[in-house]
Amino acid sequence: MHIVDGVEAANPGRALVQATRSACGPVLGLSQLTAKLDEAFATRCFAFNQAVLAYLATQPQIADVVLASPFGEYLDRVSRLATPDGPRAPDAAFVVERLTATVRAIEALGKRATIVAPPPASGENIGECLEKASVLDVPVATCDFSLAAEEAHDAATSALLRAVEAKGIRVVWLRDQLCRHDVCPASEGGVFLYRDAGHLSFEGSRWIGEHTSSLRLPPP
């Protein structure tokens, strides 16, 4: 949901259809399994993603499919992975396999797939920091964070997506164009980029689409 504004801004004139289910990542046959997200939720998540794939098969005019998720939810050691064959322990190699299979299924329909890595994060609630800075009249630059902090926080997720990227799948790394001189900004030109610890604000997403090439798709 949080990258839709950015994708639209980066690709003017192109239509977009959004398919989002809360806490259900865009990976076929895979779901989180936690105390709050039980087997029934997982079953609905499986069905949702299969329905999206079925929809894509009926839409020849759709050229590109963008997949976005925090992805770290599949690596959380305090939860489990739900699959149609039953639950299993978190396993990065298995997640790479399922995410790769999802992309291949999309490509088999004659479409291009792009995975968007989560935005740079430090583990702190950046959106809350920006809000407090604004209210207290504190420089919003105090909410910026180091690239080293970002790399440490997202190490496992980055390794997961690097493994997928190594299979020839396009992965967009927002931090490559957002983080400069070892600093990841929380705001740009008066625009707050984040709304919480891991999501872009709608305005921030749009700023990224308008001012960087991160979310620009190849011509149809």
N, CA, C and O of each residue as an XYZ file, in Angstrom:
880
protein
N       0.819     -1.207      0.000
C       0.000      0.000      0.000
C       0.855      1.260      0.000
O       0.535      2.236     -0.679
N       1.959      1.236      0.776
C       2.707      2.484      0.953
C       3.552      2.867     -0.261
O       4.053      3.990     -0.319
N       3.726      1.973     -1.227
C       4.505      2.360     -2.410
C       3.629      2.723     -3.600
O       4.150      3.126     -4.640
N       2.312      2.592     -3.474
C       1.428      2.866     -4.604
C       1.601      4.299     -5.104
O       1.740      4.514     -6.308
N       1.595      5.280     -4.203
C       1.756      6.675     -4.626
C       3.075      6.887     -5.359
O       3.137      7.635     -6.335
N       4.121      6.230     -4.888
C       5.418      6.366     -5.530
C       5.460      5.737     -6.910
O       6.029      6.311     -7.839
N       4.866      4.568     -7.050
C       4.830      3.898     -8.356
C       4.037      4.734     -9.356
O       4.442      4.878    -10.509
N       2.904      5.284     -8.912
C       2.101      6.130     -9.804
C       2.869      7.384    -10.212
O       2.845      7.784    -11.376
N       3.550      8.000     -9.245
C       4.290      9.230     -9.545
C       5.458      8.971    -10.486
O       5.798      9.818    -11.311
N       6.068      7.800    -10.359
C       7.241      7.481    -11.180
C       6.872      7.013    -12.581
O       7.720      6.968    -13.472
N       5.594      6.664    -12.770
C       5.158      6.117    -14.060
C       3.887      6.817    -14.531
O       2.841      6.181    -14.664
N       3.969      8.128    -14.785
C       2.768      8.874    -15.180
C       2.164      8.330    -16.468
O       2.873      7.951    -17.400
N       0.851      8.304    -16.494
C       0.167      7.839    -17.686
C      -0.096      6.346    -17.707
O      -0.795      5.852    -18.592
N       0.456      5.618    -16.738
C       0.227      4.181    -16.695
C      -0.802      3.859    -15.607
O      -0.736      4.394    -14.500
N      -1.729      2.999    -15.928
C      -2.760      2.602    -14.972
C      -2.174      1.618    -13.967
O      -1.201      0.920    -14.254
N      -2.781      1.576    -12.791
C      -2.288      0.713    -11.723
C      -3.459      0.056    -11.004
O      -4.468      0.701    -10.721
N      -3.315     -1.217    -10.714
C      -4.284     -1.950     -9.912
C      -3.561     -2.432     -8.659
O      -2.509     -3.064     -8.751
N      -4.120     -2.135     -7.497
C      -3.494     -2.528     -6.232
C      -4.213     -3.739     -5.647
O      -5.442     -3.780     -5.600
N      -3.438     -4.719     -5.205
C      -3.985     -5.893     -4.521
C      -3.218     -6.061     -3.215
O      -2.069     -6.503     -3.216
N      -3.849     -5.712     -2.114
C      -3.181     -5.726     -0.817
C      -4.059     -6.410      0.221
O      -5.256     -6.137      0.311
N      -3.464     -7.293      0.996
C      -4.144     -7.867      2.160
C      -3.212     -7.685      3.355
O      -2.061     -8.122      3.322
N      -3.698     -7.053      4.388
C      -2.858     -6.730      5.539
C      -2.162     -7.962      6.100
O      -2.789     -8.996      6.332
N      -0.848     -7.832      6.316
C      -0.005     -8.880      6.921
C       0.164    -10.101      6.045
O       0.734    -11.100      6.484
N      -0.320    -10.042      4.812
C      -0.193    -11.170      3.878
C       0.761    -10.768      2.764
O       0.381    -10.036      1.851
N       1.989    -11.241      2.835
C       2.988    -10.890      1.833
C       2.688    -11.523      0.483
O       1.948    -12.504      0.411
N       3.258    -10.968     -0.599
C       2.977    -11.451     -1.952
C       3.812    -12.675     -2.322
O       4.609    -12.636     -3.260
N       3.622    -13.749     -1.581
C       4.379    -14.978     -1.813
C       3.404    -16.147     -1.849
O       2.689    -16.388     -0.877
N       3.370    -16.857     -2.932
C       2.440    -17.974     -3.082
C       2.758    -19.089     -2.087
O       3.913    -19.483     -1.924
N       1.723    -19.586     -1.430
C       1.888    -20.725     -0.541
C       2.720    -20.457      0.690
O       3.380    -21.360      1.206
N       2.698    -19.218      1.170
C       3.490    -18.884      2.345
C       2.790    -17.792      3.144
O       2.244    -16.848      2.574
N       2.812    -17.928      4.463
C       2.208    -16.924      5.332
C       2.910    -16.945      6.676
O       3.557    -17.927      7.040
N       2.775    -15.852      7.408
C       3.220    -15.836      8.793
C       2.283    -16.710      9.621
O       1.127    -16.927      9.257
N       2.794    -17.197     10.719
C       1.965    -17.946     11.668
C       2.378    -17.493     13.056
O       3.443    -17.865     13.550
N       1.528    -16.685     13.686
C       1.826    -16.125     15.001
C       0.633    -16.330     15.921
O      -0.366    -16.937     15.535
N       0.746    -15.819     17.140
C      -0.366    -15.934     18.083
C      -1.603    -15.214     17.563
O      -2.725    -15.642     17.833
N      -1.413    -14.136     16.827
C      -2.537    -13.368     16.304
C      -2.926    -13.773     14.884
O      -4.083    -13.634     14.488
N      -1.965    -14.269     14.130
C      -2.214    -14.669     12.744
C      -2.184    -16.193     12.691
O      -1.121    -16.798     12.548
N      -3.360    -16.804     12.809
C      -3.444    -18.251     12.962
C      -3.596    -18.969     11.627
O      -3.454    -18.363     10.565
N      -3.890    -20.276     11.692
C      -4.012    -21.098     10.488
C      -5.139    -20.601      9.583
O      -5.032    -20.663      8.359
N      -6.220    -20.107     10.191
C      -7.331    -19.597      9.388
C      -6.896    -18.371      8.588
O      -7.262    -18.217      7.423
N      -6.108    -17.498      9.228
C      -5.577    -16.337      8.507
C      -4.680    -16.808      7.367
O      -4.773    -16.300      6.249
N      -3.816    -17.777      7.647
C      -2.900    -18.275      6.627
C      -3.662    -18.837      5.432
O      -3.280    -18.605      4.285
N      -4.724    -19.563      5.693
C      -5.525    -20.120      4.606
C      -6.114    -19.014      3.740
O      -6.139    -19.126      2.515
N      -6.585    -17.951      4.374
C      -7.120    -16.813      3.612
C      -6.019    -16.116      2.817
O      -6.248    -15.644      1.704
N      -4.827    -16.056      3.397
C      -3.691    -15.438      2.698
C      -3.304    -16.256      1.463
O      -3.057    -15.695      0.396
N      -3.252    -17.589      1.614
C      -2.953    -18.448      0.462
C      -3.962    -18.188     -0.658
O      -3.592    -18.014     -1.819
N      -5.253    -18.164     -0.281
C      -6.317    -17.999     -1.271
C      -6.234    -16.628     -1.938
O      -6.457    -16.501     -3.142
N      -5.915    -15.612     -1.154
C      -5.814    -14.260     -1.706
C      -4.731    -14.189     -2.775
O      -4.969    -13.674     -3.868
N      -3.550    -14.702     -2.466
C      -2.456    -14.629     -3.434
C      -2.739    -15.469     -4.671
O      -2.365    -15.078     -5.777
N      -3.388    -16.608     -4.507
C      -3.757    -17.418     -5.663
C      -4.781    -16.675     -6.518
O      -4.752    -16.763     -7.746
N      -5.686    -15.944     -5.866
C      -6.695    -15.180     -6.601
C      -6.048    -14.045     -7.398
O      -6.469    -13.748     -8.516
N      -5.033    -13.420     -6.823
C      -4.314    -12.352     -7.543
C      -3.644    -12.932     -8.782
O      -3.710    -12.341     -9.859
N      -2.994    -14.095     -8.633
C      -2.343    -14.726     -9.781
C      -3.376    -15.088    -10.849
O      -3.132    -14.897    -12.041
N      -4.515    -15.603    -10.428
C      -5.575    -15.955    -11.375
C      -6.087    -14.710    -12.100
O      -6.371    -14.755    -13.297
N      -6.202    -13.610    -11.375
C      -6.626    -12.346    -11.983
C      -5.615    -11.901    -13.036
O      -5.994    -11.488    -14.132
N      -4.342    -11.986    -12.705
C      -3.306    -11.577    -13.655
C      -3.390    -12.380    -14.947
O      -3.123    -11.861    -16.031
N      -3.760    -13.640    -14.823
C      -3.858    -14.500    -16.007
C      -4.957    -14.042    -16.958
O      -4.940    -14.381    -18.142
N      -5.920    -13.264    -16.436
C      -7.033    -12.786    -17.273
C      -6.815    -11.370    -17.774
O      -7.685    -10.808    -18.440
N      -5.653    -10.779    -17.459
C      -5.394     -9.376    -17.788
C      -4.139     -9.246    -18.655
O      -3.076     -8.892    -18.146
N      -4.251     -9.527    -19.958
C      -3.062     -9.469    -20.820
C      -2.460     -8.075    -20.935
O      -1.291     -7.932    -21.295
N      -3.252     -7.040    -20.631
C      -2.738     -5.672    -20.757
C      -1.797     -5.300    -19.612
O      -1.074     -4.308    -19.711
N      -1.793     -6.067    -18.543
C      -0.873     -5.790    -17.432
C       0.516     -6.299    -17.802
O       0.720     -7.493    -18.023
N       1.465     -5.370    -17.864
C       2.827     -5.728    -18.277
C       3.755     -5.971    -17.099
O       4.645     -6.818    -17.169
N       3.550     -5.233    -16.017
C       4.460     -5.288    -14.876
C       3.709     -5.609    -13.594
O       2.587     -5.146    -13.384
N       4.334     -6.401    -12.747
C       3.785     -6.736    -11.442
C       4.831     -6.367    -10.395
O       5.969     -6.835    -10.452
N       4.443     -5.529     -9.444
C       5.350     -5.058     -8.399
C       4.981     -5.746     -7.092
O       3.829     -5.696     -6.663
N       5.943     -6.377     -6.471
C       5.714     -7.073     -5.206
C       6.482     -6.355     -4.104
O       7.680     -6.102     -4.237
N       5.793     -6.031     -3.020
C       6.439     -5.332     -1.910
C       5.971     -5.904     -0.587
O       4.809     -6.285     -0.438
N       6.874     -5.961      0.363
C       6.586     -6.497      1.694
C       7.779     -6.176      2.579
O       8.874     -5.938      2.069
N       7.591     -6.164      3.896
C       8.776     -6.062      4.764
C       9.690     -7.280      4.601
O      10.906     -7.168      4.759
N       9.108     -8.444      4.284
C       9.793     -9.728      4.090
C      10.444    -10.268      5.356
O      10.645    -11.477      5.473
N      10.776     -9.406      6.297
C      11.378     -9.876      7.538
C      10.428    -10.710      8.381
O      10.873    -11.452      9.256
N       9.113    -10.599      8.130
C       8.152    -11.378      8.902
C       8.325    -12.877      8.697
O       7.901    -13.677      9.532
N       8.951    -13.255      7.579
C       9.167    -14.676      7.314
C      10.428    -15.208      7.997
O      10.705    -16.407      7.952
N      11.179    -14.322      8.621
C      12.448    -14.714      9.251
C      12.398    -14.582     10.761
O      13.392    -14.831     11.443
N      11.251    -14.193     11.283
C      11.090    -13.953     12.720
C      11.181    -15.271     13.486
O      10.375    -16.177     13.270
N      12.157    -15.374     14.371
C      12.391    -16.629     15.083
C      11.344    -16.931     16.144
O      11.296    -18.050     16.656
N      10.506    -15.961     16.484
C       9.473    -16.214     17.497
C       8.151    -16.642     16.857
O       7.181    -16.925     17.560
N       8.115    -16.688     15.531
C       6.915    -17.147     14.848
C       7.275    -18.338     13.964
O       8.416    -18.799     13.973
N       6.309    -18.829     13.210
C       6.545    -19.944     12.309
C       6.044    -19.589     10.920
O       5.360    -18.584     10.730
N       6.390    -20.416      9.962
C       5.901    -20.239      8.608
C       4.718    -21.164      8.385
O       4.753    -22.334      8.766
N       3.685    -20.643      7.776
C       2.539    -21.465      7.400
C       2.646    -21.781      5.917
O       2.917    -20.893      5.108
N       2.437    -23.033      5.559
C       2.421    -23.464      4.167
C       1.209    -24.363      3.973
O       0.655    -24.853      4.957
N       0.778    -24.595      2.733
C      -0.345    -25.499      2.504
C      -0.081    -26.917      3.009
O      -1.017    -27.685      3.232
N       1.199    -27.263      3.190
C       1.563    -28.598      3.683
C       1.746    -28.638      5.195
O       2.126    -29.668      5.751
N       1.476    -27.517      5.859
C       1.615    -27.469      7.302
C       2.662    -26.478      7.742
O       3.413    -25.965      6.913
N       2.730    -26.193      9.046
C       3.688    -25.200      9.556
C       5.114    -25.723      9.543
O       5.358    -26.930      9.557
N       6.053    -24.776      9.517
C       7.466    -25.122      9.582
C       8.225    -23.972     10.217
O       7.728    -22.847     10.283
N       9.419    -24.257     10.678
C      10.245    -23.233     11.315
C      10.719    -22.220     10.267
O      10.827    -22.557      9.087
N      11.002    -20.987     10.686
C      11.544    -19.996      9.758
C      12.795    -20.541      9.070
O      13.669    -21.118      9.716
N      12.867    -20.354      7.774
C      13.945    -20.925      6.978
C      14.169    -20.007      5.779
O      13.358    -19.982      4.853
N      15.265    -19.257      5.795
C      15.512    -18.275      4.745
C      15.588    -18.921      3.368
O      15.073    -18.365      2.398
N      16.218    -20.076      3.268
C      16.350    -20.748      1.970
C      14.983    -21.132      1.418
O      14.744    -21.032      0.214
N      14.088    -21.573      2.298
C      12.741    -21.936      1.861
C      11.980    -20.701      1.386
O      11.252    -20.765      0.395
N      12.143    -19.577      2.084
C      11.472    -18.342      1.680
C      11.992    -17.886      0.321
O      11.215    -17.445     -0.526
N      13.295    -17.988      0.111
C      13.882    -17.647     -1.193
C      13.261    -18.525     -2.277
O      12.931    -18.041     -3.360
N      13.106    -19.793     -1.989
C      12.511    -20.725     -2.945
C      11.078    -20.339     -3.289
O      10.701    -20.332     -4.461
N      10.264    -20.014     -2.259
C       8.869    -19.677     -2.499
C       8.729    -18.328     -3.210
O       7.881    -18.180     -4.090
N       9.550    -17.351     -2.837
C       9.480    -16.047     -3.491
C       9.917    -16.159     -4.953
O       9.319    -15.543     -5.835
N      10.955    -16.944     -5.198
C      11.409    -17.172     -6.571
C      10.322    -17.867     -7.386
O      10.077    -17.499     -8.535
N       9.672    -18.866     -6.800
C       8.593    -19.578     -7.497
C       7.441    -18.641     -7.822
O       6.809    -18.771     -8.871
N       7.165    -17.698     -6.931
C       6.105    -16.724     -7.175
C       6.434    -15.859     -8.385
O       5.587    -15.631     -9.249
N       7.672    -15.383     -8.435
C       8.096    -14.561     -9.574
C       8.041    -15.366    -10.868
O       7.607    -14.854    -11.900
N       8.475    -16.612    -10.820
C       8.451    -17.441    -12.031
C       7.016    -17.679    -12.509
O       6.768    -17.752    -13.712
N       6.079    -17.801    -11.579
C       4.677    -17.982    -11.951
C       4.139    -16.734    -12.650
O       3.346    -16.828    -13.587
N       4.579    -15.564    -12.181
C       4.170    -14.303    -12.808
C       4.794    -14.189    -14.201
O       4.133    -13.790    -15.160
N       6.063    -14.541    -14.295
C       6.757    -14.476    -15.588
C       6.150    -15.452    -16.591
O       6.133    -15.183    -17.792
N       5.652    -16.582    -16.099
C       5.030    -17.571    -16.988
C       3.773    -17.018    -17.648
O       3.322    -17.544    -18.665
N       3.209    -15.964    -17.076
C       2.044    -15.304    -17.663
C       2.453    -14.218    -18.654
O       1.603    -13.503    -19.184
N       3.756    -14.097    -18.901
C       4.254    -13.103    -19.844
C       4.411    -11.720    -19.259
O       4.394    -10.728    -19.988
N       4.563    -11.644    -17.945
C       4.675    -10.351    -17.274
C       6.035    -10.211    -16.594
O       6.683    -11.203    -16.261
N       6.451     -8.976    -16.396
C       7.701     -8.702    -15.694
C       7.412     -8.478    -14.221
O       6.428     -7.831    -13.862
N       8.266     -9.011    -13.382
C       8.087     -8.861    -11.938
C       9.218     -8.012    -11.363
O      10.379     -8.160    -11.746
N       8.865     -7.135    -10.451
C       9.829     -6.309     -9.725
C       9.534     -6.421     -8.236
O       8.397     -6.226     -7.805
N      10.547     -6.732     -7.465
C      10.399     -6.781     -6.008
C      10.960     -5.483     -5.437
O      12.070     -5.078     -5.783
N      10.205     -4.839     -4.573
C      10.683     -3.622     -3.912
C      11.072     -3.974     -2.478
O      10.237     -4.391     -1.675
N      12.350     -3.798     -2.178
C      12.823     -4.056     -0.818
C      12.212     -3.025      0.133
O      11.856     -1.927     -0.297
N      12.087     -3.363      1.410
C      11.530     -2.381      2.346
C      12.394     -1.125      2.402
O      13.597     -1.189      2.148
N      11.795      0.006      2.729
C      12.574      1.243      2.796
C      13.598      1.172      3.911
O      13.450      0.371      4.834
N      14.630      1.991      3.844
C      15.632      1.993      4.911
C      14.974      2.183      6.268
O      14.034      2.967      6.403
N      15.460      1.477      7.256
C      14.889      1.571      8.604
C      15.992      1.352      9.623
O      17.027      0.756      9.323
N      15.757      1.840     10.826
C      16.756      1.714     11.890
C      16.244      0.912     13.072
O      16.998      0.599     13.993
N      14.950      0.577     13.046
C      14.341     -0.083     14.189
C      13.594      0.896     15.078
O      12.812      0.489     15.938
N      13.833      2.190     14.872
C      13.126      3.226     15.622
C      11.878      3.657     14.853
O      11.802      3.469     13.639
N      10.914      4.225     15.543
C       9.710      4.732     14.893
C      10.022      6.104     14.311
O       9.910      7.122     14.994
N      10.411      6.119     13.056
C      10.863      7.354     12.418
C       9.699      8.328     12.236
O       9.863      9.538     12.391
N       8.523      7.790     11.906
C       7.361      8.655     11.738
C       7.019      9.380     13.022
O       6.700     10.569     13.000
N       7.081      8.678     14.140
C       6.804      9.299     15.437
C       7.850     10.353     15.764
O       7.530     11.413     16.301
N       9.108     10.052     15.435
C      10.183     11.024     15.670
C       9.931     12.302     14.884
O      10.114     13.401     15.407
N       9.514     12.164     13.632
C       9.244     13.335     12.797
C       8.077     14.156     13.348
O       8.112     15.386     13.358
N       7.056     13.454     13.800
C       5.889     14.146     14.356
C       6.269     14.932     15.609
O       5.870     16.085     15.772
N       7.047     14.296     16.496
C       7.469     14.974     17.712
C       8.373     16.161     17.403
O       8.252     17.221     18.017
N       9.284     15.974     16.444
C      10.184     17.067     16.082
C       9.393     18.257     15.565
O       9.711     19.406     15.872
N       8.361     17.977     14.780
C       7.540     19.051     14.227
C       6.780     19.787     15.327
O       6.718     21.016     15.328
N       6.206     19.039     16.254
C       5.415     19.634     17.337
C       6.299     20.431     18.292
O       5.919     21.501     18.768
N       7.494     19.884     18.564
C       8.388     20.511     19.536
C       9.340     21.516     18.903
O      10.185     22.099     19.583
N       9.195     21.716     17.585
C      10.044     22.654     16.858
C      11.526     22.280     16.986
O      12.392     23.128     17.197
N      11.774     20.981     16.848
C      13.140     20.447     16.854
C      13.523     20.147     15.404
O      12.668     19.711     14.633
N      14.783     20.366     15.009
C      15.173     20.054     13.629
C      14.838     18.609     13.266
O      15.216     17.684     13.984
N      14.127     18.413     12.150
C      13.729     17.062     11.761
C      14.934     16.206     11.379
O      14.832     14.981     11.308
N      16.072     16.847     11.133
C      17.280     16.096     10.799
C      17.726     15.207     11.957
O      18.511     14.279     11.764
N      17.223     15.493     13.166
C      17.567     14.642     14.307
C      16.963     13.251     14.154
O      17.341     12.329     14.876
N      16.027     13.094     13.219
C      15.406     11.787     12.970
C      16.131     10.989     11.896
O      15.809      9.824     11.663
N      17.108     11.609     11.242
C      17.919     10.877     10.269
C      18.686      9.764     10.988
O      18.891      9.834     12.200
N      19.102      8.761     10.257
C      19.853      7.668     10.878
C      20.973      7.219      9.954
O      20.947      7.496      8.754
N      21.946      6.532     10.511
C      23.130      6.155      9.742
C      22.852      4.952      8.850
O      21.992      4.123      9.146
N      23.593      4.877      7.761
C      23.499      3.724      6.870
C      23.937      2.463      7.603
O      23.411      1.380      7.349
N      24.893      2.600      8.506
C      25.358      1.439      9.287
C      24.229      0.889     10.151
O      24.085     -0.327     10.283
N      23.425      1.776     10.741
C      22.285      1.336     11.548
C      21.261      0.639     10.678
O      20.660     -0.356     11.085
N      21.061      1.169      9.469
C      20.106      0.560      8.538
C      20.573     -0.829      8.130
O      19.785     -1.775      8.123
N      21.845     -0.954      7.791
C      22.373     -2.241      7.339
C      22.312     -3.285      8.447
O      22.056     -4.460      8.181
N      22.543     -2.868      9.678
C      22.473     -3.800     10.806
C      21.033     -4.246     11.050
O      20.771     -5.421     11.307
N      20.112     -3.301     10.965
C      18.705     -3.615     11.226
C      18.122     -4.531     10.160
O      17.340     -5.427     10.475
N      18.493     -4.317      8.906
C      17.889     -5.055      7.793
C      18.788     -6.153      7.237
O      18.572     -6.616      6.117
N      19.786     -6.573      7.996
C      20.776     -7.531      7.479
C      20.140     -8.822      6.980
O      20.452     -9.280      5.881
N      19.257     -9.410      7.772
C      18.663    -10.695      7.396
C      17.770    -10.554      6.164
O      17.819    -11.386      5.257
N      16.957     -9.503      6.135
C      16.079     -9.279      4.989
C      16.889     -8.990      3.737
O      16.563     -9.482      2.656
N      17.936     -8.202      3.876
C      18.791     -7.889      2.730
C      19.439     -9.147      2.174
O      19.513     -9.322      0.958
N      19.909    -10.025      3.054
C      20.520    -11.275      2.604
C      19.506    -12.123      1.846
O      19.837    -12.736      0.831
N      18.277    -12.156      2.337
C      17.203    -12.895      1.677
C      16.976    -12.373      0.263
O      16.913    -13.150     -0.690
N      16.854    -11.061      0.133
C      16.568    -10.483     -1.174
C      17.784    -10.512     -2.097
O      17.625    -10.561     -3.316
N      18.986    -10.482     -1.541
C      20.182    -10.640     -2.376
C      20.204    -12.030     -3.000
O      20.610    -12.197     -4.150
N      19.769    -13.017     -2.240
C      19.723    -14.388     -2.755
C      18.710    -14.503     -3.885
O      18.937    -15.224     -4.857
N      17.594    -13.794     -3.760
C      16.593    -13.777     -4.833
C      17.142    -13.032     -6.044
O      16.977    -13.469     -7.183
N      17.788    -11.915     -5.788
C      18.367    -11.100     -6.860
C      19.409    -11.896     -7.646
O      19.537    -11.737     -8.860
N      20.148    -12.749     -6.948
C      21.181    -13.560     -7.591
C      20.595    -14.532     -8.614
O      21.320    -15.072     -9.450
N      19.282    -14.754     -8.546
C      18.614    -15.639     -9.501
C      18.123    -14.879    -10.732
O      17.355    -15.409    -11.536
N      18.576    -13.626    -10.870
C      18.219    -12.830    -12.033
C      16.907    -12.094    -11.902
O      16.360    -11.620    -12.897
N      16.390    -11.991    -10.682
C      15.124    -11.305    -10.432
C      15.403     -9.852    -10.054
O      16.314     -9.576     -9.272
N      14.633     -8.936    -10.599
C      14.845     -7.508    -10.335
C      14.375     -7.136     -8.940
O      13.210     -7.329     -8.592
N      15.294     -6.601     -8.145
C      14.984     -6.106     -6.812
C      15.347     -4.624     -6.761
O      16.467     -4.248     -7.107
N      14.423     -3.796     -6.338
C      14.657     -2.357     -6.191
C      15.047     -2.086     -4.745
O      14.322     -2.447     -3.818
N      16.192     -1.451     -4.563
C      16.701     -1.107     -3.228
C      16.520      0.390     -3.029
O      17.307      1.187     -3.538
N      15.486      0.771     -2.290
C      15.224      2.191     -2.076
C      16.391      2.889     -1.395
O      16.637      4.068     -1.647
N      17.109      2.179     -0.540
C      18.208      2.822      0.179
C      19.326      3.275     -0.756
O      20.079      4.188     -0.417
N      19.445      2.647     -1.934
C      20.517      3.024     -2.849
C      20.393      4.468     -3.305
O      21.404      5.119     -3.572
N      19.165      4.982     -3.399
C      18.983      6.364     -3.825
C      18.563      7.285     -2.686
O      18.638      8.507     -2.820
N      18.125      6.721     -1.578
C      17.739      7.561     -0.443
C      18.909      7.866      0.482
O      19.044      8.993      0.960
N      19.744      6.884      0.737
C      20.842      7.056      1.695
C      22.075      7.590      0.975
O      22.544      6.990      0.007
N      22.594      8.712      1.447
C      23.748      9.347      0.824
C      24.753      9.745      1.898
O      24.386     10.194      2.984
N      26.020      9.570      1.570
C      27.092      9.953      2.498
C      26.895      9.284      3.861
O      27.098      9.901      4.907
N      26.493      8.003      3.826
C      26.333      7.188      5.043
C      25.192      7.655      5.943
O      25.141      7.289      7.117
N      24.273      8.465      5.398
C      23.124      8.931      6.180
C      21.833      8.630      5.414
O      21.750      8.866      4.208
N      20.836      8.112      6.118
C      19.520      7.875      5.532
C      18.577      8.947      6.069
O      18.288      8.963      7.266
N      18.094      9.838      5.212
C      17.251     10.947      5.689
C      15.842     10.486      6.041
O      15.290      9.586      5.407
N      15.281     11.109      7.046
C      13.896     10.841      7.428
C      12.937     11.761      6.688
O      11.737     11.496      6.615
N      13.478     12.846      6.138
C      12.654     13.794      5.394
C      13.474     14.365      4.246
O      14.704     14.326      4.260
N      12.778     14.887      3.269
C      13.427     15.509      2.110
C      12.631     16.742      1.704
O      11.440     16.652      1.406
N      13.296     17.892      1.693
C      12.640     19.117      1.234
C      11.352     19.433      1.960
O      10.396     19.913      1.351
N      11.314     19.168      3.259
C      10.117     19.443      4.033
C       9.073     18.334      3.984
O       8.023     18.444      4.616
N       9.351     17.275      3.243
C       8.423     16.142      3.143
C       8.867     15.044      4.102
O      10.003     14.576      4.032
N       7.983     14.637      4.987
C       8.271     13.529      5.895
C       8.157     12.228      5.106
O       7.091     11.915      4.575
N       9.250     11.470      5.027
C       9.258     10.265      4.207
C       8.557      9.087      4.872
O       8.096      8.178      4.181
N       8.470      9.087      6.194
C       7.952      7.920      6.915
C       6.696      8.258      7.706
O       6.478      9.399      8.113
N       5.866      7.218      7.912
C       4.716      7.384      8.801
C       4.848      6.563     10.069
O       4.113      6.791     11.029
N       5.781      5.604     10.092
C       6.046      4.826     11.304
C       7.430      4.208     11.189
O       8.297      4.767     10.519
N       7.654      3.070     11.826
C       8.987      2.473     11.847
C       9.387      1.827     10.524
O      10.575      1.683     10.237
N       8.399      1.437      9.716
C       8.754      0.705      8.507
C       8.004      1.070      7.249
O       8.294      0.528      6.183
N       7.028      1.992      7.346
C       6.244      2.376      6.176
C       6.548      3.803      5.753
O       6.751      4.689      6.583
N       6.573      4.000      4.449
C       6.659      5.350      3.918
C       5.336      6.068      4.142
O       4.283      5.432      4.191
N       5.385      7.380      4.278
C       4.156      8.164      4.263
C       3.698      8.240      2.806
O       4.480      7.977      1.892
N       2.434      8.598      2.592
C       1.956      8.732      1.217
C       2.716      9.840      0.499
O       3.061      9.710     -0.675
N       2.975     10.934      1.220
C       3.727     12.048      0.623
C       5.181     11.642      0.354
O       5.765     12.016     -0.663
N       5.748     10.871      1.282
C       7.121     10.417      1.097
C       7.252      9.469     -0.077
O       8.206      9.552     -0.850
N       6.295      8.573     -0.208
C       6.279      7.648     -1.332
C       6.207      8.418     -2.651
O       6.917      8.114     -3.609
N       5.341      9.412     -2.673
C       5.196     10.224     -3.887
C       6.487     10.986     -4.181
O       6.883     11.118     -5.339
N       7.143     11.488     -3.131
C       8.410     12.212     -3.322
C       9.445     11.292     -3.966
O      10.158     11.705     -4.880
N       9.530     10.065     -3.500
C      10.492      9.108     -4.054
C      10.189      8.850     -5.527
O      11.099      8.782     -6.353
N       8.899      8.706     -5.849
C       8.529      8.475     -7.239
C       8.858      9.635     -8.144
O       9.224      9.442     -9.304
N       8.730     10.849     -7.618
C       8.965     12.051     -8.422
C      10.431     12.442     -8.515
O      10.849     13.022     -9.517
N      11.226     12.135     -7.485
C      12.593     12.650     -7.423
C      13.690     11.598     -7.561
O      14.868     11.953     -7.605
N      13.340     10.324     -7.629
C      14.335      9.290     -7.872
C      13.806      8.363     -8.967
O      12.638      8.428     -9.352
N      14.680      7.518     -9.446
C      14.268      6.554    -10.487
C      13.965      5.179     -9.880
O      13.752      4.214    -10.614
N      13.945      5.087     -8.551
C      13.798      3.810     -7.880
C      12.576      3.017     -8.351
O      12.670      1.819     -8.616
N      11.444      3.689     -8.450
C      10.181      3.001     -8.743
C       9.752      3.132    -10.200
O       8.609      2.831    -10.542
N      10.662      3.578    -11.055
C      10.336      3.707    -12.459
C      10.420      2.336    -13.131
O      11.433      1.644    -13.027
N       9.361      1.960    -13.810
C       9.302      0.668    -14.471
C       9.746      0.796    -15.935
O       9.664      1.883    -16.507
N      10.211     -0.289    -16.542
C      10.564     -0.241    -17.957
C       9.328      0.085    -18.784
O       8.209     -0.160    -18.334
N       9.504      0.632    -19.984
C       8.353      0.927    -20.830
C       7.565     -0.352    -21.093
O       8.160     -1.423    -21.214
N       6.227     -0.261    -21.182
C       5.419     -1.469    -21.408
C       5.668     -2.066    -22.789
O       5.070     -3.083    -23.139
